[in-house]
Amino acid sequence: MLEDIIAYISSLSPFWVYITLFFFSFIENVFPPSPSDVVVIFGASLITGGDQHIGFIPVLLITSLGSSAGFMLMYYVGMTLGEKAVRHKKLKFISPESIAKTDEWFKKYGYKLIIFNRFMPGTRSVISFFSGFSELDAKKTFIYATISAFAWNVIIIWLGVILGNNIEAIDKYLAIYSNAVIGLTLLVVLAIVIRQILLKQKRQKSES
């Protein structure tokens, strides 16, 4: 399927290449399994290796705008549907206490998570949803989401220019990055859990 998408992009005029890159950048927040990063990297390879004569800056702006628009869509989904789900107790698999704790945690660290969300594979739609669910400021959310998208897209577009249309190399580098980030995230979560346990034990000792 990915090869078909890439072959299709190669046959497009510059205008439709930009539209396609916008679409894939947008849809990743709504449908995470979308191979958006690979498509953008390949699209970037056309900057130097294609007949479409597309530019680095236009690709960067269009993909960043698409990413931000998709993020904000999920933000508003989280804000509207999230409230209704809690109000009507449709999230039966999540306790009210857990929802309140997640909401509090997100309000405290949400903007930092938005800044780094593009660099955390598999969490982008979750972060955008809970940004809205926790009712973070829409203007700040959009600004931070755009900064995050811009920074990430600079990297993957540059990677596309360097690697060209070598799909195997692109997949390899993205897989290495994803595994490294997942491993680092697990270590951070483990460190936080251990810290909370130690703090709890310390409080219990001081109270006894």
Sequence and secondary structure as in RCSB ss.txt:
>XXXX:A:sequence
MLEDIIAYISSLSPFWVYITLFFFSFIENVFPPSPSDVVVIFGASLITGGDQHIGFIPVLLITSLGSSAGFMLMY
YVGMTLGEKAVRHKKLKFISPESIAKTDEWFKKYGYKLIIFNRFMPGTRSVISFFSGFSELDAKKTFIYATISAF
AWNVIIIWLGVILGNNIEAIDKYLAIYSNAVIGLTLLVVLAIVIRQILLKQKRQKSES
>XXXX:A:secstr
 HHHHHHHHHTS HHHHHHHHHHHHHHHHHSTTS HHHHHHHHHHHHHHSSS   HHHHHHHHHHHHHHHHHHHH
HHHHHHHHHHHHTT  TTS HHHHHHHHHHHHHHHHHHHHHGGGSTT HHHHHHHHHHTT  HHHHHHHHHHHHH
HHHHHHHHHHHHHTT HHHHHHHHHHHHHHHHHHHHHHHHHHHHHHHHHHHHHHHHH 
